[in-house]
Amino acid sequence: MVILAIETSCDETSAAVLSAGNGGGTGLAAREAAPPEILSNIVLSQDEIHAPYGGVVPELASRQHIKSIEAIVREALSRAGVELGAVDLFAVTQGPGLIGSLLVGLMFAKSLAYFGRKPVVGVDHLEAHLEAVFLENRGIPYPLLGLLVSGGHTSLYLMEGPLQNRLLGRTRDDAAGEALDKVAKFLGLGYPGGPVVERLGRGGDPAAFPFALPRTKDRSLDFSFSGLKTAALRHIRGQGLAKDSPRLADFLASFEEAVVRALLGNLAQAVETGEPRGLILCGGVARNTRLRTRFEDYASSVGLPAYIPSPKLCTDNAAMVAAVAFKKFRAGQVGPLDLDLDAYARR
């Protein structure tokens, strides 16, 4: 079975080709099935286009997807050594994300599916991030706690079984990645901010600048990073910090540490109230070395296995979209060609 997947939820244009066994089945059979093999996974970033603006410009993103998507799909097929006619199943991100960007990928996938008279599966972007780890690991036991951290989303899920994800908490304002980007923008460090903060804060003292741990008033598992962002701005102005300041590394390390503490604090609260058999960290910010290390250390301290996708599968990519589509196929959730499939900006 050959799956062609497309991902255009934000500012990465991605296409992937995966090969998988085509046996049906649900329950234990679906759970223990070998993950699809990634034959190609092409990701074209738009960072250079959006860098002058300090963030993603939706109109520019969708225009660039239009320019790039055909070439990216052709490249994915070429690297996989697969002809378009050999594709058995098409998969595409339908949301959440930037509506213009999503529509480019969705219309392209539906056109290919219509031409080939093959089914097309709409995939939730957040569910795809949670699924990325299963491409590199087999036999992960449920239930799991999944911490998803990206530029636009910070969420905590209880994963009760294949394709059974229950939202426990989400960000009420800024996402963790967004907070890192904005602090970098305040200091004129460039975009995307997360990797810059990590690089320039390396070797800094994470305890040099005090940051109170953000908490929601109702003690829920929701996240809030607007207070941390405001506190960071006060430090920047009060200390006269700039990109050439001698204390910049200490400040960035302290802010990064505060973000990690906030993420793991909610995760620890969820672990205490449930009985997960493993912990998953995913999303673009999961590439951050401090977060990956602290996540693994925490998992070890509570005696739970930690699962983190390799960095190339943390960022937005089409392979993770195909992984969800494959599980939907095995669970019997794939119907005939559906050209009414639509995009959605929010979940």
N, C-alpha and C positions, 0 to 999 in steps of 0.2 A: 504494500500500500504506500502510495506517495502523496505527501501533503505539501501544498504550497501555501505559505502564510505571509500576510502583509501586516505591517505595523506602522501607523502614521498618526498616533494619538497626540503628539506634540511637535517636536522639532527634529526628530530622527526619522529618516526614511529607511525602512528595513524590509527585507524579504528573505525568507528562509525556505529551504526544501528539506523535508525530513522523510525518512523511510521507516515504516512500522509494520508489524504483523497485523493482519486484518481480521483476526478472530474476534467474534463477538463475546458477549458475556458481561455479567454485572457482578457486584459484590466482591468476593475474594478473588475471582478470576481477573476482574478489572484492576484490583488493587495490586496484585502481584505481577501484572504484565510487565515485560521488559519495556523500558522507556524507548521512544522512537530514536533512531539514529540521526544525528544532525549531519546532513550531506553538505549544506552550505548555510551560512547565516550572515548576510551582508547588512551592515549598518552604515548609513551616511549621515554624519553629524552636520548640523547647521550652526555650530558655535561661532564660527567666524562671521556669519551673517548677522547674528544677534548681539555679538559682543559690543559694538558701538553704542547700543541702547541699554546695556546693563540688564537685559532680560529678553525673553522671547516676545517678539512682535507677531501676533496671530496672523495678520494678513501676509506678512513676509513668509511665515512658515508654510502656509497653505500654498502660496505661489511656488515656493521651492519644491514642495512635494509634487506639484504638477509637472515641473521641469524634470524631476529626477526619477519618478516612480517606474517608468517603463524601463529605463536603463538598469535600475537596481534589480527589478524582477528578472530581466534578461541575464544579468550577471549571476544571480542566484541559481537560475536554471543551468547556466553554462558551467559554473563551478561544481554543481552537483552531477553534471553529465546526464541531465534529464531533459527530455523534450516536453513541451507544454502538453501535448496530447497524452502523455503518460501519467499526468496528475490525476489522482482519484478523488481528492478532497481539497477544497479551498477553505482557508481560514483567514479571518480579518478582524482587527480590533474595531469594535463599534462604539466604545465609550468606556469610561469617561475620558474627556480630553478636550482639546480645542475643536470646536464643531467643524470649522472649515478644513482643518487638517484631517480629521476623521473621515469626512465625506470624500476626500480624494482617494484614500485607500479603499474605502467601502465601495465606491463606484467602480474602481478599477477591478477589484476582486469579483464583484457581481458581473461585470462585463466578461471576464475570463470564464467564470462559471457558466454564464449563459451561452457563450460560444462553444464550450466543451460539453454542455449538458451534464454538468457534474454538480453535486451539492456544495453549498457555501455555508460556513458556520460563523456566526457572529460571536465574538469572544469579549468578555469584560477585561479591561486592561489590568485592573487590580488583581483579579483572579489569575491572570496570566503571570504576574510577578510572583504570586504565591506558588505557582506551579513550576517555576523555573528550576527550583532545587531538585525536582523529581527527574529532570533530564540527566542529572549526574549521579543520582543515587537510586538504588532499587530496594524495595522492601521497607520503606520508612513506616514505622508504626503510627497509627492514629490512636487517640486524638493528639493534635499538635497545637501549639500556640504560634501564630505567625505574626511577626512584627514587620510591617511594610513601611519603609522610610524612603521617600523620594522628594523631588523638588516641589511637587504639587500635592502629595498625599503623605499623611502619617497616620497609620491605622493599625489596630490590633485585632486579630481574628482568632477564633476558636475553629480549628479545622477538624471536624468530627469524622470525616471520611472523604473519599474521592468526590470532588465537586460539591462538598457540603461545608461551606465556610460561613460562619456566623460572626458578624461584626460585633466586637466588644467595646471598641473605643475608636474615636477618630479625632483629628485636629479640629478645634473650634475656631481657629483663626489661621495664622501662618503654619505651613508645614515646616518640618525641621530643615529640609533642604532649602526652602525659601528663606528661612531665617539666616542661614549661612550665606546665601547669595546676597541678601540685603546688607549684612554687616560688611561683606567684601565691597559692595557698592558704596557704602558710607565712606570707606577708607580709600576708594579709588584703586582697588587691587585688581579689577578686571572681572570678566565673566567667562565661564561659570564660576561662582564663588566658592563652592564646596572644596574642589581640588586645590584652589589657591590658598584657602584658609589652612587646609591640612599641610600643604608644602611649606608655607611661610611660618606656620606655628610649630613645625617640627623642632624639637629641642627646647621649646619654651617651657616655662614653669606653669603647669595647669592649675596651681593653687595661688598664683600671684594676684589675680583679680577676683574678688568675691562676687558670686552670682547665686542668688536665692533660687532654690529649686521650685519651678512653677507647679502650682497645684490648682485644680478646679475646686470651686467652693463646695460642690456636692460630693467631692471625693470619688467621682466616677473614674472610669478608665480612659476618658477623653484626654487629649493633649492640648496644650496651649503654649505657643512660643512667642506670642506678641509681647509678653512681659519681659522675657529674656532679651528680645530685640531692643526694647526700650531701655533696659538696663545697660545694654552694650553701647547704645548711643550716648547715654549719660557718661559712661566711662570715657568714650572717645572725646566728647566735648570737655569734660572735666579735667582729663589728663592731657589734653591737647595732642591726642594720638594721630599719627599720619603714617603713610606707607614707608617713610624713612625714619620712624621713631625707633630708638634703641629698645623700647619695651614692647614693640609690636609682636614679637614671637610669643612673649609671655601672655599678652592679651588674647591673641588668637587661640593659643593652647587652652587658656582658661575658658573662653567662650565655647570652644569645641567640647571641652570636658563637661561643661554645664548642659549642653545639648544631649550628650551621651547619658549623663546621669538622669535627665528627665525621661529619656526613652526607656532606660532599664528600670527606672522606678516604677513605671506603669506595668512593665512586663513582670516585675517581681510581685506586684500586687495581684496580677492575674494568676501567676503560678500558685500563690498562697491560697487562692480561692477555688482552684480547680486541681485536676490531676492529669496534666498533660504527660505524654510519653516522650516528648521531644520538643525542641524549640527551633523555629525557622526565622532567619533574618533575610530580608530581600528588599529590592528597590535600588534605585541609583545611589543613594547615600550609603548603602551597604558595602560599597567599595571603600569607604573610609577605614583606614587602618586602625585608628583608635576605637571606633565602634565595633569592628570585627573582633579585635582582641578582647575588649571588655565584655562583649556578648559571649564569646567562648569561655572566658574566665567565669562569668556568672553561671553559665550552664553547667560548667564543671563543679562549681561550688554547691549546686543543688542536685547534683547527680543525674543530670539529663543530657542526652546527646544534642549537640548543636549542629544545625545544617545551614550552610550559607552557600549560595551559588558562587561560582567563579566570577571574577569581576566582569568578564565579557557578557555574562548572562544576568548581571545585576541591572545594567542599563537597559533602556527600552530596546527590545529586539523582537524579531518575528518568530524565532525558535520557540520562545515561551508561549506565544499565541498558538502555534501548532500543537504544543503539548496539551493545552486545554482542549483543543478541537479533537485530538486523538482520544482523550478520555470520554468526551461527549459521544464520539462515535461508538466506542466500546460499550457505553452505557445505554445505547439505543436512543440518544437524544438528537440524532441527525436525521432530518427529514428530507424530502425532495427539494429541488432548487426553489429558493424563496427570494424572489426579487423585491419583496416588500421590506426586506431587512433594512433597518434605519439606524442612524447614529444618535448618540445621546451625549450631551456635554457633562451631565452629572448623573451619579448613580441614583 
